Each structure stands twice: as structure tokens, then as C-alpha cells.
Amino acid sequence: MFNLPAETFWWLVPWPFIWLGLGVILYFKLKREDEAEENENHS
């Protein structure tokens, strides 16, 4: 594929999934912190 050596190909392939995973984890972590802050402010 793209005439790359197999090793290079396998170095490149996982990165979009890794960044996607990190993004989702950070999103939920920050969202939970935001909700906790909102709940503190309301009480």
C-alpha cells in the first residue's frame, strides 16, 4: 500500500486511533469535571 515498507506502514496506521482514543478520554474527563463544578456552584 502506497509502496511503503511494511514496518513503516504499521508505524503509521495506529496513530489516528490512538489520537481518537485520547480525545474521547479527555473529552469525558473534562466533561465530568465541568459537571462537578456546575453542581458545586448551584448548591
N, C-alpha and C positions, 0 to 999 in steps of 0.2 A: 504494500500500500504506500503510495507517494514515493516509492523507491527508497525508503529509509531502511537501515538495518533494523532487525527485529528488536534489538536491545533499545535503541533509540525510541522506537515505536512504543514499547512498554514503559519507557520513562515518561512519555508524553500523555499516554491515554488516561491514567488515573487522575490527573490534576483537576479537570473540570468537576469530577465527582467529589474530590476532596474539598475544593472551594465551596461547592454547593452544600456539602455536609457542614462545613464550618459556618457558613452563612445561616443555615437553618438553626444550628445550635445557638449561635449568638443571638439570632432574632428572638428565639423563645426565652433565652436567659434574660435579655434586656426587657422583653415584654413583661415577664413575670416581675422584674424589679420595678418597672413603671407602675404596674398594678398595685404592688405592695405600697409604693409611695403614695399613690392616689388614695388608697384605703386609710393610710395614716393621716393624710390631710383632712379627710372627711370626718374623722372621729374627733 
